[in-house]
Amino acid sequence: MEARLDMFSQQAARGFVKRLVGAHRPITESTVPATTQELVKIRASQINGCSACLDMHTKEALAAGETPVRLSLVAAWQEATVFTEAERAALELAEQGTRLADGAGGVTDEAWASAAKHYDDEQLGVLVCLIAGINAFNRLNVMLRQPAGHYEVGMASPLE
């Protein structure tokens, strides 16, 4: 399988992607745990069917210390007992923030209040930007049919 378009051979697209990657730097440097960030990216990517992002973020999550058991349960996080209450709140925010078209009003007050119990305003801002960013990457990769399976930990770093 080959991607429909090489984003890096197109000047405008390459510039956009580099800036999108660069925009994630303050997120990765935040106090939201790296494993929580990866879980959020994985859940959004599952919902959006982005195999390239799932390939990347499951490998990055393992490198950040995540366990295979927890990674295998992200899709069923609501029934799984292996996630903390803070992680569950972040996953709920990611799910509702990704499924905006599925429900009237977007993220519910209950989901926001749950996240606010575990994250301060700075961290909530990080989570919102993280969710918006991974959804943008998901859409790029899905539209282009970006193939998955060849990602190696740290490959995205040179884009910054």
C-alpha positions in Angstrom: 0.0 0.0 0.0 1.2 3.5 -0.8 0.0 6.8 0.3 -2.1 8.8 -2.2 0.3 11.8 -1.9 3.7 12.4 -0.5 3.0 15.3 1.9 6.7 16.0 2.2 7.2 16.6 -1.6 4.6 19.3 -1.5 5.9 22.6 -0.2 2.7 23.9 1.4 1.8 20.6 2.8 5.2 20.0 4.2 5.2 23.4 5.8 1.8 22.7 7.4 2.8 19.4 8.8 6.1 20.7 10.2 4.2 23.5 11.9 1.6 21.1 13.2 4.3 18.9 14.7 6.0 22.0 16.1 2.7 23.1 17.7 2.8 19.9 19.8 6.1 20.8 21.5 4.4 22.7 24.4 2.0 19.8 24.8 4.8 17.2 25.1 6.7 19.5 27.5 3.6 19.9 29.8 2.8 18.2 33.1 0.2 15.9 31.6 1.9 12.5 31.8 3.4 11.2 28.5 1.5 7.9 28.9 -1.8 9.8 29.3 -1.0 11.8 26.2 -0.3 8.6 24.2 -3.5 7.0 25.5 -5.5 10.0 24.3 -3.9 9.9 20.9 -4.5 6.2 20.6 -8.2 6.5 21.5 -8.8 9.3 19.0 -6.9 7.4 16.3 -9.0 4.3 17.0 -12.2 6.3 16.6 -10.9 7.9 13.4 -9.5 4.7 11.9 -6.0 6.1 11.5 -3.7 3.1 11.3 -0.5 5.3 10.8 -1.2 7.1 14.1 -2.1 3.9 15.9 1.2 2.4 14.7 3.1 5.5 15.9 1.4 6.1 19.2 1.2 2.5 20.4 5.0 2.3 19.9 5.6 5.6 21.5 3.4 4.6 24.5 5.4 1.4 25.0 8.6 3.5 24.9 7.1 5.8 27.5 6.4 2.9 29.8 2.9 1.9 28.9 2.0 -1.8 29.2 0.7 -4.1 26.4 -2.3 -5.0 28.6 -3.4 -1.4 29.0 -2.8 -0.6 25.3 -4.9 -3.6 24.3 -7.8 -2.2 26.4 -7.9 1.4 25.3 -10.7 0.7 22.9 -12.8 -0.7 25.8 -11.6 1.8 28.4 -15.1 2.3 29.9 -15.2 -1.4 31.0 -11.5 -1.8 31.8 -10.3 -1.6 35.4 -6.7 -0.8 34.5 -7.0 2.9 34.0 -6.8 5.6 36.7 -9.8 7.9 37.2 -7.6 10.7 35.7 -6.9 8.6 32.6 -10.5 7.7 32.3 -11.5 11.4 32.4 -8.9 12.2 29.7 -10.1 9.3 27.6 -13.7 10.4 27.9 -12.7 14.0 26.9 -10.8 12.6 23.9 -13.7 10.4 22.9 -16.3 13.2 23.1 -14.0 15.7 21.6 -13.3 13.4 18.6 -17.0 12.4 18.1 -18.3 16.0 17.9 -20.6 15.2 15.0 -22.2 12.3 16.9 -23.7 14.3 19.7 -25.4 17.6 20.1 -23.3 20.1 22.0 -19.9 18.3 21.7 -18.3 17.6 25.1 -20.8 17.2 27.9 -20.6 19.3 31.1 -20.2 16.0 33.0 -17.2 14.9 31.0 -15.6 18.4 31.4 -16.3 18.4 35.1 -14.8 14.9 35.5 -11.6 16.1 33.7 -11.5 19.3 35.8 -11.4 17.1 38.9 -8.1 15.7 37.8 -6.4 18.4 35.7 -5.9 22.1 36.3 -6.7 24.7 33.7 -3.3 24.5 32.1 -3.5 20.8 31.8 -7.1 21.0 30.5 -5.8 23.4 27.8 -3.1 20.9 26.9 -5.6 18.1 26.6 -7.9 20.2 24.4 -5.0 21.1 22.1 -3.7 17.5 22.1 -7.2 16.2 21.1 -7.5 18.8 18.3 -4.0 18.1 17.1 -4.3 14.3 16.9 -7.7 14.7 15.1 -5.9 16.9 12.5 -3.2 14.3 12.0 -5.8 11.5 11.8 -7.6 13.3 9.1 -4.5 13.9 7.1 -3.4 10.3 7.3 -6.8 8.8 6.6 -7.4 11.0 3.6 -4.0 10.1 2.2 -4.3 6.4 3.1 -1.0 6.7 4.9 0.3 3.1 5.3 1.2 1.8 8.8 3.6 -0.7 10.2 7.0 0.9 9.6 7.1 3.5 12.3 10.1 3.4 14.7 10.1 5.3 18.0 11.3 8.8 17.6 10.9 9.1 13.8 8.5 12.1 14.1 11.1 14.1 16.1 13.2 15.3 13.0 10.1 17.0 11.6 10.2 19.5 14.4 
